Amino acid sequence: MTTVRTLRIAAGAEAVSLAVLLGNLVTTHTQSVSALIGPLHGTAYLVVIAAAAMIPAAPPGTRWRAAVPGVGGLLALRRIADRSRAGGDPRTGAM
């Protein structure tokens, strides 16, 4: 599995788990949902940071965008996609 694909999966898991946690907070605030989804969200956040750090030729600013809690993975993927549209390698974001 490529690093960008790993980042894409972890970013999705991070965003969805944040939405579930916030939805749980404003509705029923069920402890079991928080206990199950909270560690999943934390793990996805760490995987996003690690995957962004492992991209060999990541565009400038990708790594710090990945560190933004909740949506960092999506921001990092957008940065990589913007760079690849500008003429770089779509798999790595390299120019």
DRENZA-225756 format. One record per residue (C-alpha): residue number from 1; residue in one letter; y, x, z. Coordinates in Angstrom, 1 decimal. Last residue first. Example, Ala and Ser with C-alpha at 12.3 -4.5 7.8 and 13.67 -1.06 7.14 Angstrom:
BEGIN
R   num   residu       yy       xx       zz
R     2        S     -1.1     13.7      7.1
R     1        A     -4.5     12.3      7.8
This chain:
BEGIN
R   num   residu       yy       xx       zz
R    95        M     17.9      7.6     -8.8
R    94        A     15.5      6.7     -6.1
R    93        G     15.1      3.1     -4.9
R    92        T     11.4      3.7     -4.2
R    91        R      9.5      1.2     -6.3
R    90        P     12.4      0.1     -8.6
R    89        D     13.1      3.8     -9.6
R    88        G     16.8      4.0    -10.2
R    87        G     19.1      2.6    -12.8
R    86        A     21.7      0.5    -11.1
R    85        R     19.2     -2.2    -10.6
R    84        S     17.1      0.2     -8.5
R    83        R     20.2      0.8     -6.3
R    82        D     20.8     -2.9     -5.7
R    81        A     17.1     -3.5     -5.0
R    80        I     17.0     -0.7     -2.4
R    79        R     20.1     -2.0     -0.7
R    78        R     18.7     -5.6     -0.8
R    77        L     15.5     -4.3      0.8
R    76        A     17.4     -2.6      3.6
R    75        L     19.4     -5.8      4.3
R    74        L     16.2     -7.8      4.4
R    73        G     14.6     -5.4      6.8
R    72        G     17.7     -5.4      9.0
R    71        V     17.7     -9.2      9.3
R    70        G     16.6     -9.7     12.9
R    69        P     17.9     -6.6     14.6
R    68        V     20.0     -4.2     12.4
R    67        A     18.0     -0.9     12.3
R    66        A     17.0     -1.4      8.7
R    65        R     20.7     -1.2      7.7
R    64        W     20.8      2.2      9.3
R    63        R     18.0      3.5      7.2
R    62        T     19.3      2.1      3.9
R    61        G     22.8      3.5      4.2
R    60        P     22.4      6.1      1.4
R    59        P     19.7      5.1     -1.1
R    58        A     16.1      5.9      0.0
R    57        A     14.6      8.8     -1.7
R    56        P     11.3      9.3      0.2
R    55        I     11.0      5.9      1.9
R    54        M      9.5      6.8      5.3
R    53        A     12.6      5.9      7.3
R    52        A     12.7      2.4      5.9
R    51        A      9.0      2.0      6.8
R    50        A      9.6      3.1     10.4
R    49        I     12.6      0.8     10.9
R    48        V     10.8     -2.1      9.3
R    47        V      7.6     -1.4     11.3
R    46        L      9.7     -1.4     14.6
R    45        Y     11.2     -4.8     13.8
R    44        A      7.8     -6.2     12.8
R    43        T      6.4     -5.1     16.1
R    42        G      9.3     -6.7     18.0
R    41        H      8.9    -10.0     16.1
R    40        L      5.2    -10.1     16.7
R    39        P      5.8     -9.3     20.4
R    38        G      8.1    -12.3     20.7
R    37        I      5.9    -14.7     18.6
R    36        L      3.1    -15.1     21.1
R    35        A      4.9    -15.1     24.4
R    34        S      7.8    -17.0     23.0
R    33        V      5.5    -19.7     21.6
R    32        S      3.6    -19.8     25.0
R    31        Q      6.8    -20.2     26.9
R    30        T      7.9    -23.4     25.0
R    29        H     11.7    -23.5     24.7
R    28        T     11.4    -27.1     23.4
R    27        T     14.3    -27.2     20.9
R    26        V     17.1    -24.6     20.8
R    25        L     15.0    -21.7     22.0
R    24        N     11.9    -22.6     19.9
R    23        G     14.0    -22.7     16.8
R    22        L     15.5    -19.3     17.7
R    21        L     12.0    -17.8     18.2
R    20        V     10.7    -19.4     15.0
R    19        A     13.7    -18.1     13.0
R    18        L     13.3    -14.6     14.5
R    17        S      9.6    -14.7     13.6
R    16        V     10.5    -15.6     10.0
R    15        A     13.0    -12.8      9.6
R    14        E     10.8    -10.1     11.1
R    13        A      7.7    -11.3      9.2
R    12        G      9.6    -11.2      6.0
R    11        A     11.0     -7.7      6.7
R    10        A      7.5     -6.5      7.7
R     9        I      6.1     -7.7      4.3
R     8        R      8.9     -6.2      2.3
R     7        L      8.9     -2.9      4.2
R     6        T      5.1     -2.5      3.7
R     5        R      5.7     -3.2      0.0
R     4        V      8.4     -0.5     -0.1
R     3        T      6.1      1.9      1.6
R     2        T      3.4      1.4     -0.9
R     1        M      0.0      0.0      0.0
